[in-house]
Amino acid sequence: MSQLPAIPVRDVRDGGPVRHAIEAEEVGRALRDDCLSWLPPAIRRAMPMLDAVTRRWLMRSHSPYIHEISAISSALGFSGIWFLNGSYQWGCTARARDDDAPWLVRTLDWPFPGLGRHVEVARMAGSAGEFYSATWPGFVGVLTGMAPGRFAASINQAPMWRRTRQPWLRPVDMMANAASTWAVRHIPPDQLLRRVFETAPDFATARQLLETTPIARPVIYTLAGREAGERCVIERTIDGFNTRIEDTGAANDWLERRKGWEGRIGADVIFTCSHDEAGANSHARHATLISWEAPFVGTFEWVLAPVLNRYTRMAIEACAAHGILRVVGYESVSGFEMPQPVTQMREIRALDLAA
């Protein structure tokens, strides 16, 4: 493990994601190339068009960071920046749990290669204080973060709204949902989470903002504060929410399954996985992580199948009370059925840094 590369920590409290992207331009380009290598050639050739479509939608949304995306795109000079920032479709499994203090653990799953290899930790700041985001050069939102002394939070992709039931019609529903999103002008969920890290002074304020701010797409937020009992899962639709304070684990389906919604599945089974199988996969990951009782100590032994799956790209442990953030990148490795760590474990002890 010690021979693996270390995850960089970038201090971008002054300059934010724009400075991050400029300082790490080579990493951003390598990430873009790795991600595009997974896509069919026709989609890779269409990336400038996809950028233009995404840019137009984000310009119409209530995104407070549109100027940053524009500046990053101009500074880096290659396509894919707008598309990256308009696509929050990340699958994952998360849990908030009280130990000596509230802890948040999560895996991030997505088919794009390179996300684990090129992950970085950005040290950022807003009016409410500093926070740390596990992110990539060129990305302006927050998918997983920890604000020392305030809270930690992460995003899970919500289930998909299905108008049909047949597996082979799933892409039709995906396109219909994308068309529906085009008409919505609310803030993207990952950008809302960043704004909450910048402005919310405590767990209660963060929870209220994540529950009530209209968003562009359904999402699942997992939130852990600094005091015992400060933990919840917020299942969000565009303008509604359901908050859980007991079973505070989440995957990619509502805990109480609802008619018309379908748990997210891997791209490799999009045409074959049945509706019931899709929900079962998500609930199995949720149940596995919820059943883990050992402490979170940085060994990441809790990253086991099915929480660990062929699309796992990152695993994270975070505790705002202790100011701890731990991150490991994962990728598919030849000779192994499941992804393996491709970085050293990076541990941030933010309270020690502040002292």
KAVENPE-V986049 format. One record per run of one state. SS is the DSSP state (H for helix, E for strand, L for the rest). FROM is the first residue (numbers start at 0). TO is the last residue. If there is no record, write none. Layout:
BEGIN
ss->[SS SS]
from->[FROM FROM]
to->[TO TO]
END
This chain:
BEGIN
ss->[L E L E L H L H L H L H L H L H L E L E L E L E L E L E L E L H L E L H L H L E L E L E L E L E L E L H L H L E L E L E L E L E H L]
from->[0 4 5 8 11 15 23 24 37 40 45 46 60 65 76 80 85 90 98 101 109 119 126 128 135 143 147 150 157 159 161 166 182 186 187 188 199 202 212 214 215 218 224 230 236 240 244 248 250 260 262 266 269 274 290 311 319 323 331 339 341 342 343 345 349 354]
to->[3 4 7 10 14 22 23 36 39 44 45 59 64 75 79 84 89 97 100 108 118 125 127 134 142 146 149 156 158 160 165 181 185 186 187 198 201 211 213 214 217 223 229 235 239 243 247 249 259 261 265 268 273 289 310 318 322 330 338 340 341 342 344 348 353 354]
END
